[in-house]
Amino acid sequence: MSAVPFDVGTSVSGGEPPPTGGHAGAVAARSPGQVIWARLRRDRTALVSGVVSVLLIVVALAAPLIELAYGIGPQDSFKDDLDRFGMPYGIAGGISGEHWFGIEPGLGRDVFIQMVYGMRTSLGIAFAAALITTVLGVLTGIVAGYVGGWVDSIINWITDIALALPFLIFTLAVIRPLELAFYGPREAVPGWFRVIVLIGLFAAFGWTATARLVRGQVLSLREREFVEAARASGARTARILFRELLPNLWAPIIVAFSLSIPAYITSEAALSFLGIGMLEPTPDFGRMIFRSLNYLQTDPAYVLFPGVTIFVLVLAFNLFGDALRDALDPKSSR
């Protein structure tokens, strides 16, 4: 026998309202946000990865405060703590109460504060690139899916071209000419300029995945009853796109945004490792790992600390993105 629905405040027997406060028979309605939060709280992986991600973001944002409390800046050099071969005195790369993770061979800079500012560099570029690519992908995908016709064909054509271009080769070919267009061959390129160039390159290639995801969702939504009702009521196209369709797309958009952040972190580190990412004196994980390979046998701690940190950083964001995708999936049983 199927249950008969009833309104809150109406008694099953017709007299008193149903009991509240967790008694049997009470109906507790939950919003979508509460359902998602309940799923995340039940997922230990989501909780741990989320806490680690937030902690690393806080460390990156508080880099100047950490520098002030630590008493050492990212460009401070301690060459008196290096021997005549440029290697740090002491064990494990010069780890001490003054230098928590030791000092860099040759340059004599503190490894810990370099990593704190390197995290700030990686997360800053990754979040900015993820935000721009998500906005571009949502705008192009929602327009292409709803308008269709020649607009959809042109956007798909541009998307295919962007997907066909090899990102690494294109980056190698573009970065140096862009620098020479604004700075002379003997001028020092400021760090902020390279940051803007990297974010622009990530945006130029990264919006395609979000655009195709949103376009596919819009194609399935544009014939639904609420869209037809909006058209029949005379709603403008902009209102249908951003007031009717967009609120129904927030779940895949959030997942795409969260999963793009670790991808950009690894991409930025890879470009710096190859020498076409961030340059001195801006602290960066990829460049630290590249330099540390020359000291793999003589100072393995210099390889270990930045390598483990970027591994934990990327793993935490990836695991949280996967957990968020499961929590936002209405068909998930988690």
One Martini backbone bead per residue (centre of mass of N, CA, C, O) as a GRO file, in nm:
protein
  334
    1MET     BB    1   0.094   0.037   0.025
    2SER     BB    2   0.073   0.358  -0.037
    3ALA     BB    3   0.160   0.664   0.043
    4VAL     BB    4   0.011   0.956   0.176
    5PRO     BB    5   0.024   1.270   0.120
    6PHE     BB    6   0.112   1.554   0.337
    7ASP     BB    7   0.084   1.825   0.516
    8VAL     BB    8   0.213   2.042   0.715
    9GLY     BB    9  -0.015   2.029   0.995
   10THR     BB   10  -0.139   1.748   0.920
   11SER     BB   11  -0.315   1.499   1.031
   12VAL     BB   12  -0.363   1.169   0.989
   13SER     BB   13  -0.634   1.170   1.181
   14GLY     BB   14  -0.734   1.500   1.178
   15GLY     BB   15  -0.608   1.677   1.421
   16GLU     BB   16  -0.312   1.677   1.495
   17PRO     BB   17  -0.012   1.750   1.449
   18PRO     BB   18   0.274   1.640   1.374
   19PRO     BB   19   0.548   1.541   1.501
   20THR     BB   20   0.852   1.675   1.628
   21GLY     BB   21   1.201   1.624   1.678
   22GLY     BB   22   1.243   1.306   1.557
   23HIS     BB   23   0.999   1.157   1.532
   24ALA     BB   24   0.798   0.938   1.424
   25GLY     BB   25   0.676   1.062   1.102
   26ALA     BB   26   0.861   1.281   1.038
   27VAL     BB   27   0.918   1.548   0.801
   28ALA     BB   28   1.238   1.631   0.649
   29ALA     BB   29   1.329   1.894   0.476
   30ARG     BB   30   1.582   1.932   0.216
   31SER     BB   31   1.813   2.091   0.070
   32PRO     BB   32   2.052   2.061  -0.165
   33GLY     BB   33   2.279   2.166   0.020
   34GLN     BB   34   2.227   1.964   0.255
   35VAL     BB   35   2.272   1.708   0.094
   36ILE     BB   36   2.562   1.765   0.007
   37TRP     BB   37   2.681   1.803   0.293
   38ALA     BB   38   2.606   1.520   0.394
   39ARG     BB   39   2.780   1.365   0.191
   40LEU     BB   40   3.054   1.494   0.266
   41ARG     BB   41   3.052   1.408   0.570
   42ARG     BB   42   3.050   1.091   0.498
   43ASP     BB   43   3.321   1.163   0.349
   44ARG     BB   44   3.644   1.123   0.435
   45THR     BB   45   3.793   1.218   0.183
   46ALA     BB   46   3.658   1.494   0.168
   47LEU     BB   47   3.745   1.601   0.442
   48VAL     BB   48   4.051   1.572   0.420
   49SER     BB   49   4.094   1.718   0.146
   50GLY     BB   50   3.954   1.981   0.230
   51VAL     BB   51   4.138   2.056   0.468
   52VAL     BB   52   4.404   2.056   0.309
   53SER     BB   53   4.323   2.267   0.098
   54VAL     BB   54   4.261   2.498   0.295
   55LEU     BB   55   4.538   2.505   0.431
   56LEU     BB   56   4.703   2.572   0.172
   57ILE     BB   57   4.555   2.834   0.107
   58VAL     BB   58   4.626   2.980   0.369
   59VAL     BB   59   4.931   2.971   0.332
   60ALA     BB   60   4.937   3.132   0.068
   61LEU     BB   61   4.790   3.391   0.176
   62ALA     BB   62   5.003   3.400   0.441
   63ALA     BB   63   5.297   3.452   0.345
   64PRO     BB   64   5.375   3.731   0.473
   65LEU     BB   65   5.320   3.638   0.767
   66ILE     BB   66   5.518   3.403   0.767
   67GLU     BB   67   5.767   3.572   0.709
   68LEU     BB   68   5.745   3.747   0.964
   69ALA     BB   69   5.757   3.505   1.169
   70TYR     BB   70   6.021   3.362   1.049
   71GLY     BB   71   6.244   3.593   0.939
   72ILE     BB   72   6.232   3.507   0.623
   73GLY     BB   73   6.301   3.551   0.295
   74PRO     BB   74   6.301   3.443  -0.039
   75GLN     BB   75   6.591   3.623  -0.097
   76ASP     BB   76   6.748   3.516   0.124
   77SER     BB   77   7.093   3.466   0.196
   78PHE     BB   78   7.315   3.171   0.319
   79LYS     BB   79   7.638   3.131   0.234
   80ASP     BB   80   7.772   3.068   0.515
   81ASP     BB   81   7.612   2.771   0.510
   82LEU     BB   82   7.828   2.702   0.291
   83ASP     BB   83   8.040   2.541   0.124
   84ARG     BB   84   8.278   2.532  -0.130
   85PHE     BB   85   8.047   2.357  -0.302
   86GLY     BB   86   7.747   2.467  -0.209
   87MET     BB   87   7.685   2.306   0.048
   88PRO     BB   88   7.515   2.235   0.317
   89TYR     BB   89   7.529   2.226   0.633
   90GLY     BB   90   7.464   1.935   0.767
   91ILE     BB   91   7.160   1.783   0.772
   92ALA     BB   92   6.940   1.762   0.529
   93GLY     BB   93   7.024   2.052   0.403
   94GLY     BB   94   7.026   2.226   0.684
   95ILE     BB   95   6.854   2.145   0.915
   96SER     BB   96   6.684   2.370   1.147
   97GLY     BB   97   6.557   2.610   1.351
   98GLU     BB   98   6.597   2.824   1.115
   99HIS     BB   99   6.583   2.579   0.892
  100TRP     BB  100   6.336   2.360   0.839
  101PHE     BB  101   6.423   2.269   0.513
  102GLY     BB  102   6.661   2.424   0.465
  103ILE     BB  103   6.893   2.488   0.195
  104GLU     BB  104   7.003   2.596  -0.100
  105PRO     BB  105   7.206   2.500  -0.324
  106GLY     BB  106   7.428   2.772  -0.400
  107LEU     BB  107   7.208   3.005  -0.302
  108GLY     BB  108   7.102   2.993   0.016
  109ARG     BB  109   6.804   2.948   0.040
  110ASP     BB  110   6.507   2.908   0.185
  111VAL     BB  111   6.292   2.645   0.145
  112PHE     BB  112   6.031   2.708   0.297
  113ILE     BB  113   5.971   3.000   0.184
  114GLN     BB  114   5.975   2.908  -0.111
  115MET     BB  115   5.726   2.719  -0.084
  116VAL     BB  116   5.518   2.922   0.010
  117TYR     BB  117   5.547   3.106  -0.248
  118GLY     BB  118   5.504   2.877  -0.454
  119MET     BB  119   5.212   2.822  -0.370
  120ARG     BB  120   5.109   3.102  -0.441
  121THR     BB  121   5.172   3.088  -0.740
  122SER     BB  122   5.015   2.831  -0.821
  123LEU     BB  123   4.732   2.910  -0.705
  124GLY     BB  124   4.696   3.179  -0.847
  125ILE     BB  125   4.706   3.072  -1.137
  126ALA     BB  126   4.492   2.846  -1.114
  127PHE     BB  127   4.247   3.016  -1.023
  128ALA     BB  128   4.246   3.221  -1.251
  129ALA     BB  129   4.227   3.019  -1.486
  130ALA     BB  130   3.969   2.871  -1.390
  131LEU     BB  131   3.780   3.116  -1.391
  132ILE     BB  132   3.812   3.201  -1.688
  133THR     BB  133   3.744   2.927  -1.825
  134THR     BB  134   3.463   2.898  -1.701
  135VAL     BB  135   3.335   3.152  -1.814
  136LEU     BB  136   3.390   3.096  -2.113
  137GLY     BB  137   3.257   2.814  -2.126
  138VAL     BB  138   2.974   2.896  -2.038
  139LEU     BB  139   2.909   3.111  -2.251
  140THR     BB  140   2.962   2.938  -2.508
  141GLY     BB  141   2.789   2.685  -2.434
  142ILE     BB  142   2.507   2.823  -2.388
  143VAL     BB  143   2.487   2.956  -2.667
  144ALA     BB  144   2.530   2.710  -2.850
  145GLY     BB  145   2.297   2.529  -2.732
  146TYR     BB  146   2.054   2.734  -2.772
  147VAL     BB  147   2.083   2.864  -3.058
  148GLY     BB  148   2.250   2.742  -3.271
  149GLY     BB  149   2.344   2.682  -3.571
  150TRP     BB  150   2.589   2.897  -3.675
  151VAL     BB  151   2.686   2.947  -3.390
  152ASP     BB  152   2.751   2.656  -3.317
  153SER     BB  153   2.949   2.605  -3.552
  154ILE     BB  154   3.162   2.819  -3.481
  155ILE     BB  155   3.225   2.724  -3.192
  156ASN     BB  156   3.306   2.435  -3.274
  157TRP     BB  157   3.536   2.522  -3.460
  158ILE     BB  158   3.706   2.664  -3.244
  159THR     BB  159   3.727   2.421  -3.056
  160ASP     BB  160   3.878   2.233  -3.253
  161ILE     BB  161   4.127   2.410  -3.284
  162ALA     BB  162   4.210   2.420  -2.983
  163LEU     BB  163   4.237   2.102  -2.961
  164ALA     BB  164   4.457   2.070  -3.198
  165LEU     BB  165   4.647   2.232  -3.045
  166PRO     BB  166   4.958   2.223  -2.911
  167PHE     BB  167   5.034   2.348  -2.615
  168LEU     BB  168   5.345   2.327  -2.581
  169ILE     BB  169   5.433   2.430  -2.859
  170PHE     BB  170   5.281   2.697  -2.848
  171THR     BB  171   5.422   2.805  -2.595
  172LEU     BB  172   5.714   2.799  -2.704
  173ALA     BB  173   5.637   2.999  -2.954
  174VAL     BB  174   5.508   3.255  -2.777
  175ILE     BB  175   5.653   3.368  -2.524
  176ARG     BB  176   5.902   3.514  -2.642
  177PRO     BB  177   5.760   3.709  -2.845
  178LEU     BB  178   5.594   3.852  -2.625
  179GLU     BB  179   5.834   3.968  -2.472
  180LEU     BB  180   5.965   4.124  -2.719
  181ALA     BB  181   5.712   4.315  -2.761
  182PHE     BB  182   5.774   4.461  -2.458
  183TYR     BB  183   6.079   4.362  -2.449
  184GLY     BB  184   6.393   4.351  -2.454
  185PRO     BB  185   6.664   4.131  -2.481
  186ARG     BB  186   6.799   4.283  -2.203
  187GLU     BB  187   6.548   4.271  -2.046
  188ALA     BB  188   6.367   4.232  -1.766
  189VAL     BB  189   6.118   4.014  -1.680
  190PRO     BB  190   5.852   4.035  -1.511
  191GLY     BB  191   5.658   3.831  -1.320
  192TRP     BB  192   5.369   3.942  -1.391
  193PHE     BB  193   5.390   3.889  -1.697
  194ARG     BB  194   5.414   3.579  -1.686
  195VAL     BB  195   5.148   3.533  -1.542
  196ILE     BB  196   4.963   3.650  -1.764
  197VAL     BB  197   5.055   3.461  -1.990
  198LEU     BB  198   4.975   3.192  -1.857
  199ILE     BB  199   4.678   3.254  -1.814
  200GLY     BB  200   4.615   3.307  -2.113
  201LEU     BB  201   4.694   3.024  -2.217
  202PHE     BB  202   4.501   2.862  -2.044
  203ALA     BB  203   4.243   3.007  -2.150
  204ALA     BB  204   4.278   2.940  -2.460
  205PHE     BB  205   4.256   2.608  -2.390
  206GLY     BB  206   4.049   2.548  -2.127
  207TRP     BB  207   3.739   2.616  -2.225
  208THR     BB  208   3.642   2.366  -2.396
  209ALA     BB  209   3.542   2.161  -2.185
  210THR     BB  210   3.319   2.338  -2.061
  211ALA     BB  211   3.166   2.403  -2.322
  212ARG     BB  212   3.083   2.108  -2.392
  213LEU     BB  213   2.938   2.046  -2.131
  214VAL     BB  214   2.726   2.276  -2.143
  215ARG     BB  215   2.610   2.218  -2.421
  216GLY     BB  216   2.499   1.935  -2.354
  217GLN     BB  217   2.305   2.033  -2.130
  218VAL     BB  218   2.140   2.240  -2.299
  219LEU     BB  219   2.027   2.042  -2.513
  220SER     BB  220   1.849   1.895  -2.278
  221LEU     BB  221   1.694   2.176  -2.170
  222ARG     BB  222   1.559   2.355  -2.408
  223GLU     BB  223   1.288   2.146  -2.421
  224ARG     BB  224   1.172   2.216  -2.168
  225GLU     BB  225   0.904   2.342  -2.001
  226PHE     BB  226   1.038   2.600  -1.867
  227VAL     BB  227   1.139   2.713  -2.140
  228GLU     BB  228   0.871   2.725  -2.290
  229ALA     BB  229   0.735   2.914  -2.084
  230ALA     BB  230   0.933   3.150  -2.122
  231ARG     BB  231   0.875   3.196  -2.418
  232ALA     BB  232   0.564   3.235  -2.394
  233SER     BB  233   0.610   3.496  -2.195
  234GLY     BB  234   0.851   3.672  -2.345
  235ALA     BB  235   1.131   3.606  -2.290
  236ARG     BB  236   1.442   3.667  -2.308
  237THR     BB  237   1.732   3.524  -2.389
  238ALA     BB  238   1.899   3.614  -2.142
  239ARG     BB  239   1.701   3.507  -1.932
  240ILE     BB  240   1.703   3.211  -2.017
  241LEU     BB  241   2.007   3.164  -1.980
  242PHE     BB  242   2.050   3.307  -1.669
  243ARG     BB  243   1.758   3.219  -1.520
  244GLU     BB  244   1.699   2.916  -1.631
  245LEU     BB  245   1.962   2.749  -1.712
  246LEU     BB  246   2.205   2.811  -1.521
  247PRO     BB  247   2.086   2.694  -1.244
  248ASN     BB  248   2.104   2.390  -1.387
  249LEU     BB  249   2.453   2.405  -1.412
  250TRP     BB  250   2.622   2.426  -1.142
  251ALA     BB  251   2.733   2.143  -1.089
  252PRO     BB  252   2.924   2.097  -1.340
  253ILE     BB  253   3.078   2.364  -1.299
  254ILE     BB  254   3.204   2.308  -1.022
  255VAL     BB  255   3.353   2.053  -1.104
  256ALA     BB  256   3.523   2.176  -1.332
  257PHE     BB  257   3.666   2.381  -1.153
  258SER     BB  258   3.793   2.187  -0.936
  259LEU     BB  259   3.953   2.006  -1.157
  260SER     BB  260   4.129   2.244  -1.291
  261ILE     BB  261   4.328   2.325  -1.072
  262PRO     BB  262   4.531   2.079  -1.068
  263ALA     BB  263   4.596   2.102  -1.370
  264TYR     BB  264   4.732   2.389  -1.348
  265ILE     BB  265   4.947   2.321  -1.145
  266THR     BB  266   5.098   2.110  -1.321
  267SER     BB  267   5.139   2.289  -1.571
  268GLU     BB  268   5.305   2.512  -1.439
  269ALA     BB  269   5.531   2.327  -1.333
  270ALA     BB  270   5.612   2.213  -1.610
  271LEU     BB  271   5.695   2.481  -1.743
  272SER     BB  272   5.912   2.552  -1.530
  273PHE     BB  273   6.081   2.295  -1.572
  274LEU     BB  274   6.131   2.384  -1.889
  275GLY     BB  275   6.169   2.721  -1.878
  276ILE     BB  276   5.850   2.860  -1.950
  277GLY     BB  277   5.781   2.987  -1.689
  278MET     BB  278   5.883   3.075  -1.414
  279LEU     BB  279   6.112   3.315  -1.298
  280GLU     BB  280   6.349   3.473  -1.179
  281PRO     BB  281   6.266   3.533  -0.836
  282THR     BB  282   6.021   3.352  -0.853
  283PRO     BB  283   5.866   3.133  -0.680
  284ASP     BB  284   5.883   2.771  -0.770
  285PHE     BB  285   5.829   2.438  -0.805
  286GLY     BB  286   5.939   2.358  -1.084
  287ARG     BB  287   6.221   2.492  -1.048
  288MET     BB  288   6.304   2.344  -0.792
  289ILE     BB  289   6.295   2.058  -0.912
  290PHE     BB  290   6.501   2.107  -1.135
  291ARG     BB  291   6.741   2.184  -0.944
  292SER     BB  292   6.730   1.923  -0.757
  293LEU     BB  293   6.841   1.707  -0.963
  294ASN     BB  294   7.152   1.787  -0.914
  295TYR     BB  295   7.093   1.680  -0.586
  296LEU     BB  296   6.995   1.380  -0.549
  297GLN     BB  297   7.253   1.258  -0.391
  298THR     BB  298   7.358   1.502  -0.197
  299ASP     BB  299   7.034   1.640  -0.167
  300PRO     BB  300   6.735   1.490  -0.119
  301ALA     BB  301   6.566   1.705   0.040
  302TYR     BB  302   6.538   1.909  -0.200
  303VAL     BB  303   6.344   1.707  -0.350
  304LEU     BB  304   6.128   1.621  -0.139
  305PHE     BB  305   5.969   1.872  -0.043
  306PRO     BB  306   5.849   1.983  -0.316
  307GLY     BB  307   5.739   1.712  -0.422
  308VAL     BB  308   5.540   1.645  -0.189
  309THR     BB  309   5.378   1.908  -0.190
  310ILE     BB  310   5.264   1.893  -0.483
  311PHE     BB  311   5.133   1.620  -0.445
  312VAL     BB  312   4.937   1.699  -0.217
  313LEU     BB  313   4.801   1.932  -0.361
  314VAL     BB  314   4.685   1.772  -0.604
  315LEU     BB  315   4.547   1.540  -0.451
  316ALA     BB  316   4.347   1.705  -0.281
  317PHE     BB  317   4.193   1.838  -0.521
  318ASN     BB  318   4.113   1.578  -0.665
  319LEU     BB  319   3.955   1.439  -0.436
  320PHE     BB  320   3.754   1.669  -0.390
  321GLY     BB  321   3.640   1.676  -0.678
  322ASP     BB  322   3.531   1.386  -0.674
  323ALA     BB  323   3.350   1.418  -0.423
  324LEU     BB  324   3.179   1.649  -0.539
  325ARG     BB  325   3.066   1.491  -0.777
  326ASP     BB  326   2.917   1.280  -0.603
  327ALA     BB  327   2.742   1.486  -0.436
  328LEU     BB  328   2.604   1.618  -0.706
  329ASP     BB  329   2.492   1.339  -0.765
  330PRO     BB  330   2.168   1.218  -0.766
  331LYS     BB  331   2.259   0.899  -0.824
  332SER     BB  332   2.405   0.882  -0.576
  333SER     BB  333   2.468   0.667  -0.279
  334ARG     BB  334   2.652   0.858  -0.081
   0.00000   0.00000   0.00000
